[in-house]
Amino acid sequence: MEEIIVAPVIIFMLVVAPIWLILHYRSKRQISQGLTEEEYIQLSELSELADKMADRIKTLEAILDAETPDWRDKV
């Protein structure tokens, strides 16, 4: 019975575990380094777009409030 378990454990320890550890710590290092310059630029652009969209929504809501005061009840 032990012979059946020993072989997969040895294979796991010699092949899978080192690869798993290397990939795990590589991803941890990349996460801890933070955003790249390209990612930061993209995040800034998305933030600006979100701000513009929020302003447009406020404007649309103001228009709807003026034209149809009870529009929120219909939604």
C-alpha positions as a printed Julia matrix, in Angstrom:
75×3 Matrix{Float64}:
   0.0    0.0     0.0
   2.81   2.42    0.86
   4.48   1.81   -2.48
   1.42   3.12   -4.31
   1.48   6.39   -2.37
   5.24   6.92   -2.3
   5.75   7.23   -6.08
   3.18  10.01   -6.65
   4.44  11.88   -3.59
   8.03  11.74   -4.84
   6.99  12.9    -8.31
   4.97  15.71   -6.77
   7.84  16.86   -4.56
  10.42  16.75   -7.36
   8.38  18.2   -10.24
   5.16  19.91   -9.28
   6.07  21.56   -5.96
   9.15  23.48   -7.22
   7.3   24.76  -10.29
   4.34  25.72   -8.12
   6.57  27.63   -5.68
   8.46  29.43   -8.44
   5.25  30.58  -10.13
   3.67  31.55   -6.81
   6.52  33.77   -5.69
   6.97  35.26   -9.15
   3.34  36.39   -9.14
   3.69  37.73   -5.58
   6.7   39.81   -6.66
   4.83  41.24   -9.66
   1.89  42.21   -7.47
   4.1   43.9    -4.89
   5.86  45.99   -7.58
   2.66  47.91   -8.24
   1.37  49.34  -11.48
   3.52  49.75  -14.55
   3.59  53.15  -16.23
   1.29  51.89  -19.0
  -1.2   50.55  -16.45
  -1.08  53.83  -14.54
  -1.81  55.8   -17.73
  -4.68  53.47  -18.59
  -6.07  53.8   -15.05
  -5.88  57.59  -15.28
  -7.72  57.58  -18.63
 -10.43  55.31  -17.23
 -10.79  57.57  -14.21
 -11.26  60.61  -16.44
 -13.85  58.76  -18.52
 -15.71  57.74  -15.36
 -15.75  61.36  -14.16
 -17.13  62.53  -17.52
 -19.78  59.83  -17.43
 -20.78  60.81  -13.88
 -21.16  64.44  -15.01
 -23.31  63.37  -17.97
 -25.52  61.26  -15.73
 -26.01  64.19  -13.34
 -26.92  66.42  -16.28
 -29.39  63.87  -17.66
 -30.98  63.41  -14.26
 -31.33  67.18  -13.87
 -33.02  67.4   -17.29
 -35.36  64.53  -16.44
 -36.16  66.08  -13.04
 -37.1   69.34  -14.77
 -39.15  67.75  -17.54
 -40.68  64.78  -15.71
 -40.48  65.14  -11.92
 -41.84  61.67  -11.18
 -39.54  59.73  -13.55
 -37.72  58.08  -10.65
 -40.95  56.46   -9.46
 -41.45  54.83  -12.86
 -38.07  53.1   -12.8
